[in-house]
Amino acid sequence: WSHLLLSTTNAYGSDVAKMVFACKDGMVAQRVWDAVLHELEPSKDLEALRLSPNYKWHAADVLNDHVTKQLEELTSLRQKVDTTEGENMALIRLHNEFLTTVFGRVQANLKEELEKGPR
């Protein structure tokens, strides 16, 4: 259900287990930044892209779009989850809330970066 599509040649996005956001503070793993930066400019040196505020802003914009879509999907699922009964629905509701909270934290961090504007 990822809305972030990476090319098959993107070595930074190939290990899905490393493509994460921190649960407690919503920080974006370096591997995620690297994967997005590589997609934006695959022919450029990754270290140079990491140091460029302009590319960091563009990467934050791409990630924010991804997170916004994830939050919209979770919101649309909430109504269905809340009205469905079943043996595991309590756990599914908790998981939905957990993901909504984590993505909300990520989005707050990304919005801080985006408010700085492209440079």
Secondary structure, DSSP 4 states (H G I P E B T S, - for coil): -------TT-GGGS-GGG--B-TTT-PBPHHHHHHHHHHH-TTS-HHHHHH-HHHHHHHHHHHHHHHHHHHHHHHHHHHHHHT---TTHHHHHHHHHHHHHHHHHHHHHHHHHHHT---
